Amino acid sequence: MAVALKGLILCGGYSTRMQQDKSRIAYHGMPQWLYLHSLLSKVVPEVYISCRPDQQEIFAGAAPLITDSVTIGGPAAGLLSAYAAFPDTAWLVLACDLPLISQQSLDHLATMRDPQKAATAFNSPVNHLPEPVIAIWEPRGLQVLQESVANGKQCPRKALLQTDIQVLENPYAVEQFNANTPGEMEEALKRII
């Protein structure tokens, strides 16, 4: 039987390359984190914002928060903090730098979830590897990530590659576009218009 599925929006990065907080860019007339929250809320009953402790006031009262409770950086911090808070929960995870993502991709991911696997992830159209930040992480997959981090390897994608996962081809793969720089932000805005 599948464990409960909750949503997690990863907003805890420093957005150094973007030169502004990626979670607050208004691609769709609202901050990106709020747009993603509205999408995820149609797929799962509870959606959490993953953030650093110093970001709590940005999101306070708007959505439940999971603040980073582990002393590592990158998306692994948010994933493992969620795992620590709810160890018996699966997480539909979205990075905040996905301006083109829509309901159709999330519905496809949730429908194709295989709770018997460690994770269900989209294949990247860029490097043809599993996307760890547009994925459903089962508790077993998060345990593998935790063990990987304990061994000095913080890359969620490499953790996915170490275990049994369901890899999906997204029929809407263009929606997996990441915007990490001002130029990519401008490209995303043009595509949205």
C-alpha positions in Angstrom: 0.0 0.0 0.0 1.3 3.5 -0.9 2.2 5.9 1.8 0.6 9.4 1.9 1.9 11.8 -0.7 2.5 15.5 0.1 3.9 18.3 -2.0 7.3 20.0 -1.4 8.4 23.2 -3.2 12.2 23.7 -2.9 12.8 27.4 -2.2 15.9 27.2 0.0 18.6 28.0 -2.6 20.6 31.2 -2.7 19.8 32.0 -6.4 23.3 33.3 -6.9 23.3 32.9 -10.7 19.8 34.5 -11.0 20.9 37.5 -8.8 17.4 37.5 -7.2 15.3 35.0 -5.3 14.0 32.5 -7.9 11.0 31.6 -5.8 9.7 35.2 -5.9 9.9 35.9 -9.7 6.4 36.5 -11.0 6.3 34.5 -14.2 2.5 34.0 -13.9 1.4 37.3 -12.2 2.3 36.0 -8.7 5.5 34.8 -7.0 6.7 31.5 -8.5 6.4 29.7 -5.2 2.7 30.6 -5.0 2.1 29.6 -8.6 3.7 26.2 -7.8 1.7 25.9 -4.6 -1.5 26.4 -6.5 -0.6 23.7 -9.0 0.5 21.2 -6.4 -2.6 21.8 -4.3 -4.7 20.3 -7.1 -2.6 17.1 -7.0 -1.9 16.5 -3.3 -3.8 17.4 -0.1 -0.9 19.2 1.7 1.9 21.3 0.2 4.9 22.5 2.1 7.5 25.2 1.3 11.1 24.1 1.9 13.3 27.0 2.9 16.3 28.1 4.9 15.6 29.4 8.5 16.4 33.0 7.4 13.6 32.8 4.8 10.8 31.9 7.1 9.3 35.4 7.2 8.9 35.4 3.4 6.5 32.5 3.5 5.1 32.8 7.1 1.4 32.2 7.3 1.1 31.6 3.5 1.8 27.8 3.6 3.2 25.3 6.0 7.0 25.4 6.1 9.8 22.9 6.4 12.9 24.8 7.3 16.3 23.2 6.6 17.3 21.1 9.5 20.4 19.5 8.0 23.7 21.3 7.6 24.2 20.7 3.9 23.4 22.8 0.9 21.4 22.3 -2.3 18.2 20.4 -2.9 19.4 17.5 -0.6 18.9 19.9 2.4 15.2 20.4 1.6 14.6 16.8 0.7 16.2 15.4 3.9 14.6 18.0 6.1 11.2 16.9 4.8 12.2 13.3 5.4 13.2 14.1 9.0 9.9 15.9 9.6 7.7 13.2 8.0 9.7 10.0 7.7 6.7 7.9 6.5 5.6 10.3 3.7 6.3 10.4 0.0 7.0 13.8 -1.5 6.1 15.2 -4.9 9.0 17.6 -5.1 9.3 20.7 -7.3 12.2 23.1 -7.6 11.2 26.8 -7.7 13.1 27.3 -10.9 10.6 25.6 -13.2 8.6 28.5 -14.8 7.0 26.4 -17.5 5.7 23.6 -15.4 1.9 23.1 -15.6 -0.8 20.9 -14.2 -0.5 18.4 -17.0 3.1 17.5 -16.1 2.2 17.1 -12.4 -0.9 15.1 -13.1 1.1 12.8 -15.4 3.8 12.3 -12.7 1.3 11.6 -9.9 -0.8 9.2 -12.1 2.3 7.2 -13.1 3.7 7.0 -9.5 5.1 3.6 -8.6 5.1 3.4 -4.8 7.0 0.1 -5.0 10.0 2.0 -6.4 12.3 4.3 -4.5 11.2 7.2 -6.6 9.3 8.2 -9.8 11.0 10.8 -11.8 10.9 12.4 -15.2 13.8 11.8 -17.6 15.7 15.0 -18.3 15.3 16.0 -22.0 18.7 17.7 -21.7 21.0 15.0 -20.3 18.6 12.0 -20.3 19.1 11.4 -16.6 16.3 11.3 -13.9 15.2 14.7 -12.7 15.4 14.7 -8.9 13.6 18.0 -8.4 10.5 17.1 -10.5 9.9 13.8 -8.9 8.1 11.7 -6.3 10.5 10.6 -3.6 9.3 7.6 -1.6 10.6 7.2 1.9 13.0 4.4 0.7 14.5 6.8 -1.9 15.0 9.5 0.8 16.7 6.9 2.9 19.1 6.2 0.1 19.8 10.0 -0.3 20.4 10.2 3.5 22.9 7.4 3.3 24.6 9.0 0.2 24.9 12.3 2.1 26.4 10.5 5.1 29.0 9.1 2.7 29.9 12.6 1.5 27.8 12.6 -1.7 25.1 15.3 -1.7 23.8 15.0 -5.3 20.1 13.8 -5.3 20.4 12.6 -8.9 23.3 10.3 -8.1 21.3 8.9 -5.2 18.4 8.2 -7.6 20.8 6.4 -9.9 21.9 4.1 -7.0 18.5 2.7 -6.5 15.4 1.2 -8.2 13.4 4.1 -9.7 10.6 4.6 -12.2 11.8 6.9 -14.9 9.1 8.5 -17.1 9.2 10.3 -20.4 7.2 13.5 -19.9 4.9 14.1 -22.9 5.3 17.8 -21.9 9.1 17.8 -21.6 9.4 21.4 -22.6 7.9 22.2 -19.2 11.0 20.9 -17.5 13.0 24.0 -18.5 15.0 25.4 -15.6 15.6 29.1 -15.3 18.7 29.8 -13.3 20.1 32.9 -14.9 18.7 36.3 -16.0 18.9 35.2 -19.6 17.0 32.0 -18.9 14.4 34.0 -17.0 13.9 36.2 -20.1 13.6 33.1 -22.3 11.0 31.6 -20.0 9.0 34.9 -20.0 9.0 34.9 -23.8 7.8 31.3 -23.9 5.0 32.0 -21.4 3.8 35.0 -23.4 
